[in-house]
């Protein structure tokens, strides 16, 4: 799998920081017992901890270990893990100067995340545009169908192809509506995706059925618990 894909997945999840975990103690020289301090998560946002291994790792440095210079502290910070709970000063020492391996990794992390956010923003913008165009097509279909229903007019004819001189009521009204409104004309008919034109007879029937159900629901709610009768001819 591509390294960048893996990194994006890790960045999406973020460093593992089990702040409420009961950290086990480790014995150091002269019987001194020390354990991982969850406060370090707050102090070093890039720090992560493995519950199963009881080791700490350095998130940015681990992700970009193959693209930076040698890390201060060696493999303990990115491969083997860090367990020097009695020497927390090594965490700060690891950061180093401006050109340190840690800061190089942090810069690469920032660049990748910004690029990822830019792509996501572009996708979100496209999704909003697709949604907006779909709503325009749906609203146009509803307007045309509502007019024909109110007037009691037929919807379809025998020939509704593009070459037909008379595509009958629904399509002719739809085309007229699009010609009179640029906002509509820009996203319907030939300017709409082939699988999302919302003009097929099947789609029309589905919309009409939905409207019929809504009308029935409104009538029932309006009647409430009142008595009513139905006349059948």
N, C-alpha and C positions, 0 to 999 in steps of 0.2 A: 504494500500500500504506500502511496506517496507520502513523504514525510510531512508535507504541508497540510495534507488532509488530517493526519493524525494530530498534528499540533493544533489545528482548528478545533478538533473535538475536545482536546485537553483544555484549551482556552475556554470553550463553551462551558465546560464543567467547573473549571477553576480548581485551585489547590484544595486538597483534602485536609480539612481543618476540624476534626471532631472535638469541639471545645468542651463538651460535657462528658467526654470519656474519662473514666477513672484510670489515670496513667500509673503504670507500675513503677516501682522504685528499682534503681540499680545501685549496687554497692561499688564504691570507689575505694581509694586507699584509706587505710586506718578505719575501716568499717563505716565510712561516711555514706549515707544513703541519699540519693538524689533522683528526681524524676523530671520528665518533660513538664515545662511550665506553660499552660495554655495562654498566659499573658503574652508570650512571644508571638502568637498569631496576630495580636493587635499591633505589636511593635514592628513585626516584619510580615507584611501582607503576602509576601511571596513564599513564605515557609509552609510546608505541608508535613503531615505526620502519618506514618503507616501503623495502624492499630495492630495488624498481624505480626509485624516485624519489630515494633517498638523502636523505630528509627525515624529521624527527621530527614527531609530532603529539601532541595532548593528548586522551586518550581520552574522559574525562568531558565536557570542554568541547566536543568535536566532536559528541557525542551530543545535547547540550542547548544547542547554540549559539543556537538560536532562542528559547530560554526564559530566558535570563540576560541580565544587563546586559553592557556592553561588556567584552571580555576584555582583561586587561593584556597588551600586546604585539600587539594587533590580530589581523588575519587570519592572521599568520604561525603562530600556535599552533593554529588550528583548520581553516583552509582551504588556504592556500598551503603551509604546512609550515615548520618551523624547521630552519635549517642553521647556526646560529651556534656551531659546535663550539668556537670560540675564546672564547666568552663563556657558559660553563655557568651563570654566576651568574643569567642571565636565566630559567633554569628555576625557581629558587627565588623570584625576584622575581615570576614569573607567579602563584604560589600566592596571594600577597597576604594581606590581613587576613580576618577572620571573614566579612565580608559581600562578599568579592570574588566575581567571576564564577566563578572556579575552584571555590571552596567552595560557591557556590550550585549549580553543576553536580554537585559531589560529593554534596551533600545529595539532589538529585533522583535521582541514580544509586542512592543507598542506599535511598531510598523505593521506587523501582521494583523493585529487586532483592529487597527484603523482601516486597513484594507478590507478586512472582513466586514466591518461596520458600514463601509462605503458601498460594498456589494449588496449588503442587506438593505440599506436605505434605498438603493436603486430598485431592488426587487419589490420592496414595499410600495414604492412610487408606481411601479408598473402594475402591481396588484390593485392599487386604488384606482388607477386609470381604467383597468379592465372592468372593475366593479361599477365605476361611474358610467361607462359606455353600455354595460349590460342593463343598468337601471333605465337609461334613456330608451333603449330598444324595447324593454318590457313595458314602460310607461306608454310609449307610442302604440304598441299593440293593444294595450288596455283601452286607450282613447278610441281607437278605431273600432274595436269590438263593442265597446259601450255604445257608440253612436249607432252602429248597425242594429244592435239589440233594441235600443229605444225606438228606432224607426221601423222595426219589424222587417228589415230587409234581408235578402239572401246574402250569404257570404261568398259562395264559390260558383264557378262556372265550369264549362267543359274544357276550356283551354286557358291555363294560367301561366304558360311559358313566357319567357322574356320577349319572344317575337310576336306574341299575340297583340292584336290591336285593341282588344278589350279583355282585360284580366279579371273582370267582374268586380263586385263592390269592395271586398276587403282589400285586395292588392291595389286597386286603383285609388282608393282612399288613402292607403298607406303611402303610396308613391306621391300623391298630391301633398300630403302632410309633410313628407320629407323635403319636397321641393320648396315649400313655403318656410321651412325652418332649417337654417344652416347647421345648428347644433345637432339636430336630428339627422339631417342628410349626411353629415360627416361620419356617422357611425352605424348606419343601417344599410340594408340591401347589399349592393356590391361592395360597400365599405365595411361590412361586418364579416366576422369569421364565417366560413362556410357551414360550420356545425353550430352556429349560434346566431342565426338570423331572426328566429322567433316569428316566422311567417308561415310555417308549414301547417296544413290543416290539423294535424295531430296536436300541435302546440296550441292552436286556437281552441280546440275542444277542451284541452286540459285547463286553460285559463278560464274558459266559460264555466266549466264544472267547479273550479275553485270559487268563482264568483257566485255561483248558484248556492254552494254550501255556506258561504258567508252571508248571503241574503237570507237563507233559511234560518241560520243561527240568530241573525238580528231580529227576525220576525218572532221566533220562539222566545227570545229574551224580552222582547217588547210585550208579548202576551203574558209572560210570567205565569202565575197560577190561575189566571182568568179562564173561564169556559169559552170554548170556541167550536164552531162547526165547519165541516168541509162539504161543499156541494160537488157532487159527481154527476156529470152529464152522461 
